[in-house]
């Protein structure tokens, strides 16, 4: 299973997935609970690749992930990822490794915290072409 984690500064789970430029990609195909997580691949998106602006034409650096983890996301981001075959999990967990360990162990993630940008994105998505 491949999981992408939206981050801010590569250290903490990002609160706004649609504008997150820093992503940690984990390949958990060989991972077993209790083992150390495999090292992630870092992917830095350009402005044109941010799902807030991306037009869904052509390949994307996050193609192939099955799950995207973020602190918050608008409906447009969720639709973009569904088109690409990925589920979006939103959480209040700020540590990427802790979030991944919980997912891999079948544990639930803590609920997401309130993020005003999510409300603004939902309003924007009402008038979006997506």
Phi, psi and omega in degrees: 000135178252130182234134175251134179243119175288129181230162167247122178066023178068001186248324186235148177299131183284145178272001182214090187298322184296339179243011180285124178268334184258121180233138173256123180252125180246135173254108184259020182302321182258001185286141174235135179308139182098339177274160173295146177295146174292154179294141180278160169265133177269132176234123177250119183275144172279168180303319181294337180270350177295135184294346174294335184237341187297138185262008178067012177265125178086179182288162179223146181302338180267002178303138178103345176285150179258334180224137172245131180248133180206165177282329177200159179198145176276170180298326179298316178298315180299319177295318177304312184291323177299319177301331182262008174084021181243146174265148179250126175249125180255140186211158172269354178293132183260342182266117182303318182295320178295317178300315180295318179299319179293318179298312182296333180271358180081012178277155176280152177271151175299147178300150180291154176274161177295136179220113182301330181295331177296317178298318179295321178295321179297321177295315178299319182295334177299331184250009184276158177283349183279000000 
